[in-house]
Amino acid sequence: MTLSFVKLSIYSFMHHLSPRTFHQRIIEVIRAIDVLWLVSSTLTALFQCAVPKPWDYIDGFRCIDRRAWWTYVSVFNMGTEFGIIVLYFLIIGNLQISLSKKVKLLSIFSARILVMAAIATQLAVFWDEYPSSDITNSLWLPIVCNQVVVCLSVITACLPYLKPLMESLESGLVRANIPEEFSQELSLYQRTY
């Protein structure tokens, strides 16, 4: 769910970034795919085994194929990530700015490629670890990979906002100046010795 909400915030950002109706339509299509992916994957996760124990996938005999489910979730996740990256290239490619600024912007927005790589790694690790007989011991690495995917997704979604945030802080901690009154006291102190 977190991944979908991160992507929904990205779609909102993109919606304000480009006024073109072509881009707006693409954003709406990708958003709809993402919402469908969210609903279907969440419902499948909630009811992965038959009632009365829909959560018992360790000892459950009537459960879905978890490898197929993880593959579905990961492939659609990578697909929407790819759509986001392509849309960034389309939007920024049409901006009337210098080539160096376009390259800077695209390098920031292309960081979402790291999320795609983490998703692919997560799926590969899950496929490797899942058929284990001790599922509680073997799923720790796919769960860690899942957290890496979520963290990378949140961080890369926040990257466009970091520069304005840092510029707005102006705390003075970055400067190496000595305040004037302290400088005068320091020079008086040095003369006495």
C-alpha positions in Angstrom: 0.0 0.0 0.0 2.8 2.4 0.8 4.2 2.0 -2.7 0.9 2.9 -4.3 0.5 6.0 -2.1 4.0 7.1 -2.9 3.2 6.7 -6.6 -0.1 8.6 -6.2 1.8 11.5 -4.7 4.2 11.4 -7.7 1.2 11.4 -10.1 -0.1 14.5 -8.3 3.3 16.2 -8.7 3.3 15.3 -12.4 -0.2 16.6 -12.8 1.0 20.0 -11.7 4.2 19.8 -13.6 2.7 19.6 -17.1 -0.4 21.4 -18.4 -0.6 19.3 -21.6 -3.7 17.2 -22.0 -1.7 14.4 -23.6 0.5 14.1 -20.4 -2.6 14.5 -18.2 -4.3 11.5 -19.9 -1.2 9.4 -19.6 -1.0 10.3 -15.9 -4.6 9.3 -15.4 -4.1 5.9 -17.2 -1.1 5.1 -15.1 -2.9 6.2 -12.0 -5.9 4.0 -12.8 -3.6 1.0 -13.4 -1.9 1.7 -10.1 -5.1 1.9 -8.2 -6.3 -1.3 -9.7 -3.0 -2.9 -8.8 -3.3 -1.6 -5.2 -6.8 -3.0 -4.8 -6.2 -6.4 -6.4 -2.9 -7.0 -4.6 -4.3 -5.9 -1.2 -7.3 -8.0 -1.5 -5.2 -11.0 -2.6 -2.9 -10.5 0.3 -5.8 -10.3 2.8 -7.5 -13.4 1.5 -4.6 -15.5 0.3 -5.9 -18.6 2.0 -9.4 -20.0 2.4 -11.7 -19.0 5.3 -11.7 -19.5 8.3 -7.9 -18.9 8.4 -7.1 -16.5 5.5 -3.8 -15.5 7.1 -2.4 -19.0 7.6 -0.2 -19.5 4.6 2.4 -21.5 6.5 0.2 -24.5 7.3 -2.7 -23.6 4.9 -3.6 -26.2 2.3 -5.9 -24.0 0.3 -3.8 -21.0 -0.4 -2.9 -19.1 -3.6 0.5 -19.7 -5.3 2.6 -17.1 -3.5 5.3 -17.1 -6.1 2.7 -16.2 -8.8 1.3 -13.5 -6.5 4.7 -12.0 -5.8 5.5 -12.1 -9.5 2.2 -10.3 -10.3 2.9 -7.6 -7.7 6.5 -7.1 -8.7 5.9 -7.0 -12.4 3.0 -4.4 -12.1 5.1 -2.4 -9.7 8.0 -2.3 -12.1 5.6 -1.5 -15.0 4.2 1.5 -13.2 7.7 2.6 -12.2 8.8 2.4 -15.9 5.7 4.5 -16.8 6.7 7.1 -14.3 10.2 7.3 -15.6 9.0 7.5 -19.3 6.5 10.2 -18.3 9.2 12.3 -16.6 11.3 12.1 -19.8 8.3 13.2 -21.9 7.4 16.1 -19.6 11.0 17.3 -19.1 11.9 16.8 -22.7 9.2 19.3 -23.7 10.3 22.0 -21.2 11.9 25.2 -22.7 15.0 25.1 -20.5 18.7 24.6 -21.3 20.1 21.2 -22.0 22.2 21.2 -18.8 19.1 21.9 -16.7 17.2 19.1 -18.5 20.1 16.7 -17.7 20.1 17.7 -14.0 16.3 17.3 -13.7 16.3 13.9 -15.6 19.2 12.6 -13.4 17.1 13.5 -10.3 13.9 11.9 -11.6 15.8 8.9 -13.1 16.7 7.8 -9.6 13.4 5.8 -9.8 15.5 3.3 -11.8 17.0 2.3 -8.5 13.5 1.4 -7.3 13.1 -0.8 -10.3 16.4 -2.6 -9.7 15.4 -3.1 -6.0 12.1 -4.6 -7.1 13.8 -7.0 -9.5 16.2 -8.0 -6.8 13.4 -8.5 -4.3 11.6 -10.8 -6.8 14.7 -12.8 -7.6 15.4 -13.3 -3.9 11.8 -14.3 -3.2 11.9 -16.8 -6.0 15.1 -18.3 -4.6 14.0 -18.4 -1.0 10.3 -19.3 -1.2 10.4 -23.1 -1.8 12.2 -23.6 1.4 10.7 -26.1 3.9 11.2 -23.6 6.8 9.3 -20.6 5.4 9.6 -18.5 8.6 13.4 -18.7 8.5 13.8 -18.3 4.7 11.5 -15.2 4.2 13.7 -12.8 6.2 15.7 -11.7 3.2 12.7 -11.0 0.9 11.2 -9.0 3.8 14.4 -6.9 4.1 14.3 -6.5 0.3 10.7 -5.3 0.6 11.8 -2.6 3.1 14.6 -1.5 0.8 12.1 -1.1 -2.1 9.8 0.9 0.1 12.6 3.1 1.5 14.0 3.8 -2.0 10.6 4.6 -3.3 10.0 7.1 -0.6 13.4 8.7 -0.9 13.4 9.0 -4.7 9.9 10.5 -4.6 11.2 13.2 -2.2 14.3 14.1 -4.2 12.6 16.8 -6.3 11.7 18.6 -3.1 15.1 18.5 -1.4 16.7 21.4 -3.1 13.9 23.9 -2.3 13.8 22.6 1.2 17.5 23.0 1.8 17.5 26.5 0.3 14.7 27.5 2.6 16.5 26.4 5.7 19.3 29.0 5.7 20.4 28.3 9.2 23.9 29.8 8.9 25.5 26.4 9.8 26.9 26.1 6.3 28.8 29.4 6.6 32.3 29.7 8.0 32.1 33.4 9.0 32.9 34.5 12.5 30.4 37.1 13.8 31.9 40.6 13.9 31.7 41.2 17.7 33.3 37.8 18.4 36.0 38.5 15.9 36.9 41.8 17.7 37.0 40.1 21.1 39.2 37.3 19.6 41.6 39.9 18.2 41.8 41.7 21.6 42.4 38.4 23.3 45.2 37.5 20.9 47.0 40.9 21.5 47.2 40.4 25.2 49.2 37.2 24.9 
